[in-house]
Amino acid sequence: MDLNDEKLLKILKLKEEFEKELKKMGKLKEVPKKPKRSSPKLNIDITPPAAVDAVNVKTILDVSMQDYSAEDTAVVAALKRTLGKVGNMKRRAIIEGIMNLLLEKYDEAEESFSKFSDDEYRYMMGVLKLYRGDHDALEFAVKFLRERHTNYLPYLLLSEIFLSFGRYKDAARFFEAAYKLSKNPYLGLVYGIYSKDPNAKSLFPVCVNKGGFKILLAILSIYFERDLDKADKIARTIYKKENACCKMIGAYWSGYEVKKELERFSFCPRMKLFKWARDFEDGLLEVDPRKAALCEDPFLTLFFGFYSLARGEDSKADDYFREFSEKVEIVGVEFFKATYPVKNLGIKQFYRPIASDPIAKLNELSVSKLRSKMLEVKRAMALKEQEIDVWVDFKDPEILRLFFGQRHCKHLYKM
């Protein structure tokens, strides 16, 4: 990917927008304070141990590759346990920094990542700045890219930053660049599924043979499964893992409710969305989700559009549909004959996957086009309104976010 100075300057201009977004999220702070040390408590830790070996860790990405679903505390314990096998002091420093990062001891982590200027150290410093909410995180990543444009790490860092910023098309562009530079099959598989590349499946056995990201690969395998019954079986297995991404994907594809999971994984935007959508269908929604949302997610924006439409607020619905269309690439808006009574147009897609052959399709999303096409379908198919539903097929950046795992949302979307 050839990035000239003009394009980089455009990215730098986003800095002010990034700071505004951080302020909205309550994460921008001038001088980060050291976390207060809590008094020791007697606890019995029942967290499953992490299958992570410090010998094979250079960045946080290596942690996910070894044990994608492990809790941060379990990862820290595993790194401490195996750190003695790492004789190189340079390597020990970055591992110590990763441990402090996961424990949210940001000052200590920064001290470790500042010791050297290798690409891995600079990448981890960028991740630290993102997690901590530093106002110069974007500027740091751009400088990293300028100086090391032939390395894939600054591109991956920028992708994660743009994901948190809600600039999904930019996030995808930098993710693709990271793959093209690194030729990493895991990145290629994730990007291929996101971009709906029919050849993406060919990378799946390559990734399996490499032996990493096992849980992530199980999650991604669902996207290749056209049979919802088979997808349901995979989802139920994934759901058993105590990990936000596993719970989120497992719940959506199997239809599980997420009330209990939200108590533990309140930072997951998608699980909150699943509950809102289901509650709305059941007449149990007690809040206006448009006012309660704290996180950036295009699926939320799309939900707000259909939620507003169901409430007869056409102008607001169009605003949300327009925002959604600007942020992501829509593949199509598909109408289908429902096998269930449709309570609210388009709402079921937010808590259950849809498997049905489309009977009509739109390339644009707006209230007027939805109503016009609905009338056309009713007349042509002799169907009632309650027998027709829609779902929106789009390039979902959540697939890219899955690569970074639950700690992306855990550290950025605390509630």
C-alpha positions in Angstrom: 0.0 0.0 0.0 1.6 3.3 -1.1 0.8 6.1 1.3 2.1 9.4 0.2 2.5 12.5 2.5 -0.9 14.0 1.3 -2.8 10.9 2.5 -0.9 10.9 5.8 -1.7 14.5 6.4 -5.4 13.7 5.9 -5.1 11.1 8.6 -3.4 13.7 10.9 -6.4 16.0 10.3 -8.6 13.3 12.0 -6.7 13.9 15.2 -9.1 16.5 16.5 -12.1 14.3 15.7 -10.3 11.4 17.5 -9.9 13.6 20.6 -13.6 14.6 20.6 -14.6 10.9 20.3 -12.3 10.0 23.3 -13.9 12.8 25.3 -17.3 11.4 24.6 -16.1 8.0 25.7 -14.7 9.6 28.9 -11.2 8.2 28.0 -9.2 11.4 27.2 -7.0 12.5 30.0 -4.1 14.9 30.1 -2.0 13.2 32.8 -2.8 9.6 33.4 -3.0 8.7 37.0 -1.5 5.7 38.5 -4.2 3.2 39.5 -4.7 2.9 43.2 -3.5 -0.3 44.8 -6.3 -2.1 46.4 -5.9 -3.8 49.7 -5.2 -7.5 49.5 -8.3 -9.8 49.6 -8.6 -13.5 50.1 -9.9 -14.8 46.8 -10.0 -18.2 45.2 -9.1 -17.8 41.5 -11.1 -20.2 39.4 -10.0 -18.6 36.1 -8.9 -21.3 33.6 -5.1 -21.2 33.1 -3.9 -19.7 29.8 -1.9 -21.8 27.3 0.6 -19.0 26.8 4.4 -19.4 26.8 6.5 -16.2 27.2 9.1 -17.7 24.9 6.8 -17.2 21.9 5.6 -13.7 22.8 6.9 -10.6 21.1 3.6 -8.6 21.0 0.1 -8.9 22.3 -0.8 -10.5 19.0 1.3 -13.6 20.0 -0.8 -13.9 23.2 -4.0 -14.1 21.1 -2.4 -16.6 18.7 -1.5 -19.0 21.5 -4.7 -18.6 23.6 -7.3 -16.4 22.0 -10.0 -16.9 24.7 -7.8 -16.5 27.8 -8.6 -13.9 30.4 -6.0 -11.2 31.0 -5.3 -12.3 34.5 -4.7 -15.8 33.3 -2.4 -14.6 30.6 -0.4 -12.6 33.1 -0.1 -15.6 35.4 1.1 -17.8 32.4 3.7 -15.2 31.4 5.0 -14.9 34.9 5.3 -18.6 35.1 7.3 -19.0 31.9 9.2 -15.7 31.9 12.2 -17.5 33.4 12.8 -19.3 30.1 13.4 -16.0 28.4 17.1 -15.1 28.7 17.2 -12.1 26.4 16.7 -9.0 28.5 15.2 -7.1 25.5 12.5 -9.8 25.1 11.9 -9.9 28.9 11.3 -6.1 28.9 8.5 -6.2 26.3 6.8 -9.2 28.1 6.9 -7.4 31.4 5.3 -4.4 29.6 2.6 -6.6 28.2 1.9 -8.0 31.7 1.5 -4.5 33.1 -0.6 -3.4 30.1 -3.1 -6.3 30.7 -3.2 -5.3 34.4 -3.9 -1.7 33.4 -0.7 -0.6 35.1 -0.1 1.8 32.2 2.8 3.8 33.6 4.8 0.7 34.3 4.0 -0.6 30.8 5.1 2.6 29.3 8.4 2.4 31.1 9.0 -1.1 29.6 7.9 -0.1 26.0 10.1 3.0 26.1 13.3 1.0 26.7 13.8 0.2 23.0 12.7 1.5 19.6 12.2 -1.9 17.8 9.0 -2.2 15.8 7.5 -4.5 18.3 8.1 -2.0 21.1 6.6 0.8 19.1 3.6 -1.2 18.2 3.0 -2.1 21.8 3.5 1.6 22.8 0.7 2.4 20.3 -1.6 -0.2 21.7 -0.9 1.2 25.2 -1.8 4.7 24.0 -5.0 3.5 22.5 -6.0 1.5 25.6 -5.1 4.4 27.9 -7.0 6.9 25.8 -4.0 9.2 25.0 -4.9 12.1 22.8 -1.8 11.5 20.6 -2.5 7.8 19.9 -3.3 8.5 16.2 -0.4 10.9 15.7 2.0 8.4 17.2 0.7 5.7 14.9 1.0 7.9 11.8 4.6 8.8 12.8 5.3 5.1 13.2 3.9 4.4 9.7 6.0 7.2 8.2 9.2 5.8 9.6 8.4 2.1 9.2 6.1 2.0 6.1 7.5 -1.4 5.0 6.5 -3.1 8.2 2.9 -4.4 8.7 2.7 -3.4 12.4 1.9 0.3 12.0 -0.8 -0.5 9.5 -2.4 -3.0 12.0 -2.1 -0.4 14.8 -3.9 2.2 12.6 -6.6 -0.3 11.8 -7.3 -0.9 15.4 -7.3 2.8 16.2 -9.7 3.5 13.3 -12.0 0.7 14.5 -12.2 2.4 17.9 -12.8 5.7 16.2 -15.7 4.4 14.1 -13.9 5.0 10.8 -14.5 1.5 9.5 -13.6 1.9 5.9 -10.2 3.3 6.9 -9.8 0.5 9.4 -10.4 -2.0 6.6 -8.0 -0.3 4.3 -5.1 -0.4 6.8 -6.0 -4.0 7.8 -5.8 -5.0 4.1 -2.4 -3.3 3.8 -1.1 -5.1 6.9 -2.1 -8.4 5.3 -0.5 -7.6 1.9 2.8 -6.6 3.6 3.0 -9.5 6.0 1.4 -12.2 3.9 0.0 -13.5 7.3 -2.7 -16.0 6.5 -4.6 -15.2 9.6 -4.9 -11.6 8.5 -5.8 -12.7 5.0 -8.6 -15.0 6.3 -10.1 -12.3 8.5 -9.9 -9.7 5.8 -11.3 -12.1 3.2 -14.3 -12.9 5.3 -14.9 -9.2 6.0 -14.6 -8.3 2.3 -16.8 -11.3 1.3 -14.1 -12.7 -0.9 -15.2 -16.1 -2.3 -11.6 -17.3 -2.2 -11.1 -16.6 1.5 -12.0 -20.2 2.4 -8.9 -21.5 0.7 -6.9 -19.8 3.5 -8.7 -21.7 6.2 -6.8 -25.0 6.0 -3.5 -23.0 5.8 -4.4 -21.3 9.1 -5.4 -24.5 10.7 -2.1 -26.2 9.8 -0.2 -23.3 11.4 -1.8 -24.1 14.7 -2.6 -20.7 16.0 -5.7 -18.7 16.8 -7.7 -21.9 17.3 -10.7 -20.4 19.0 -10.8 -17.5 16.5 -10.7 -20.0 13.6 -13.7 -21.8 15.2 -15.6 -18.5 15.3 -14.7 -17.7 11.7 -15.7 -21.1 10.5 -19.3 -20.1 11.1 -19.1 -17.5 8.4 -18.5 -20.3 5.8 -21.4 -22.3 7.0 -24.6 -21.9 4.9 -26.6 -24.5 6.9 -27.9 -22.7 10.0 -28.3 -26.0 11.8 -24.6 -26.8 11.4 -23.7 -23.2 12.3 -25.9 -23.6 15.4 -23.9 -26.6 16.6 -20.6 -24.7 16.2 -22.0 -21.7 18.0 -23.1 -23.8 21.0 -19.6 -25.2 21.3 -18.0 -21.7 21.1 -20.5 -20.3 23.5 -19.1 -22.5 26.3 -15.9 -20.5 26.3 -15.7 -17.8 29.0 -14.8 -15.1 26.5 -16.8 -12.1 25.3 -16.3 -12.8 21.6 -17.2 -16.4 22.0 -20.3 -15.6 24.0 -21.3 -12.9 21.5 -20.9 -15.0 18.4 -22.3 -18.1 20.1 -25.4 -16.3 21.4 -26.2 -14.7 18.0 -25.9 -17.9 15.9 -27.6 -20.2 18.5 -30.3 -17.8 19.7 -29.2 -17.8 23.3 -30.3 -14.9 25.5 -27.4 -12.8 26.9 -28.8 -11.3 30.1 -26.4 -13.1 32.4 -23.5 -12.6 30.0 -24.0 -8.9 30.0 -23.4 -8.7 33.7 -19.9 -10.0 33.1 -19.2 -8.6 29.6 -21.0 -5.3 29.8 -18.3 -3.8 27.5 -19.5 -5.8 24.5 -21.6 -3.5 22.2 -23.1 -6.4 20.3 -24.4 -8.3 23.2 -26.1 -5.2 24.5 -27.6 -4.8 21.0 -28.9 -8.4 21.0 -30.8 -7.8 24.3 -32.2 -4.5 23.2 -33.5 -6.0 19.9 -35.0 -9.0 21.6 -36.6 -6.9 24.3 -38.0 -4.5 21.8 -39.6 -7.5 19.9 -41.1 -8.8 23.2 -42.3 -5.4 24.3 -39.9 -5.4 27.3 -37.6 -2.5 26.3 -37.6 0.1 29.0 -35.0 2.5 27.7 -34.4 4.4 24.5 -31.3 2.6 23.2 -30.4 5.6 21.0 -29.7 7.5 24.3 -28.2 4.6 26.2 -25.5 3.5 23.7 -22.0 4.3 24.7 -20.0 2.5 22.0 -19.3 2.8 18.3 -20.8 0.0 16.2 -22.4 0.3 12.8 -24.8 -2.6 13.6 -26.1 -0.4 16.5 -26.6 2.5 14.0 -28.5 0.2 11.7 -30.7 -1.0 14.6 -31.4 2.6 15.6 -32.7 3.1 12.0 -35.1 0.2 12.1 -36.1 1.0 15.7 -36.9 4.6 14.7 -38.8 3.3 11.7 -40.9 1.0 13.9 -41.7 4.0 16.1 -42.9 6.0 13.1 -40.0 8.4 13.3 -39.1 8.4 9.6 -36.8 11.4 9.6 -34.7 9.9 12.4 -34.7 6.5 10.7 -33.3 8.1 7.5 -30.6 9.9 9.5 -29.4 6.6 10.9 -29.7 4.8 7.6 -27.6 7.6 6.0 -25.0 7.4 8.8 -24.8 3.6 8.4 -24.4 3.8 4.7 -21.6 6.3 5.0 -19.6 4.2 7.5 -19.8 0.8 5.9 -20.2 -0.8 2.5 -23.7 -2.1 1.9 -23.9 -5.3 -0.2 -27.7 -5.3 -0.4 -31.0 -4.9 1.4 -32.8 -8.2 0.9 -36.6 -8.8 1.3 -37.7 -12.4 2.0 -40.8 -14.3 2.9 -40.7 -14.8 6.7 -41.3 -18.1 8.4 -42.5 -16.2 11.5 -44.9 -13.4 12.1 -43.0 -10.1 11.6 -43.6 -7.8 14.5 -41.2 -5.0 13.5 -39.6 -4.8 10.1 -35.9 -5.6 10.1 -35.5 -6.2 13.8 -35.0 -9.9 14.0 -31.6 -9.6 12.1 -30.2 -8.0 15.3 -30.5 -11.1 17.5 -30.7 -14.0 15.0 -29.1 -14.8 11.7 -31.4 -14.9 8.6 -31.3 -17.8 6.2 -33.8 -17.3 3.4 -33.7 -16.8 -0.4 -34.4 -13.1 -1.2 -37.5 -12.3 -3.2 -36.4 -8.7 -3.8 -33.4 -6.5 -3.3 -32.4 -2.9 -2.8 -28.9 -1.4 -3.3 -29.7 1.6 -1.2 -31.2 2.0 2.3 -33.9 4.6 3.0 -37.4 4.8 4.4 -39.0 5.7 1.1 -37.2 2.9 -0.8 -38.1 0.3 1.9 -41.7 1.3 1.8 -41.9 1.4 -2.0 -40.2 -2.0 -2.4 -42.4 -3.5 0.4 -45.5 -2.4 -1.5 -44.2 -3.9 -4.7 -43.4 -7.2 -3.1 -46.8 -7.4 -1.4 -48.6 -6.9 -4.7 -46.4 -9.2 -6.7 -46.3 -12.1 -4.2 -49.8 -11.6 -2.7 -48.3 -11.4 0.8 -49.3 -9.6 3.9 -46.9 -7.1 5.6 -46.5 -9.5 8.5 -45.2 -12.1 6.1 -42.3 -10.0 4.8 -39.0 -9.1 6.5 -35.7 -7.6 5.5 -32.1 -8.0 6.4 -29.1 -5.8 5.4 -26.1 -7.5 4.0 -22.9 -5.4 4.6 -19.2 -5.6 5.1 -19.2 -5.9 8.9 -16.1 -4.4 10.7 -16.9 -6.6 13.7 -15.1 -9.3 11.8 -12.0 -7.2 11.8 -12.5 -6.4 15.5 -12.6 -10.2 16.2 -9.0 -10.4 15.2 -8.0 -8.1 18.1 -10.2 -10.1 20.5 -12.2 -9.2 23.6 -9.4 -7.1 25.1 -10.0 -4.5 22.4 -13.6 -3.9 23.7 -12.7 -4.6 27.3 -10.1 -1.8 27.4 -11.9 0.7 25.2 -15.6 0.3 25.9 -15.9 0.0 29.7 -19.3 0.9 31.1 
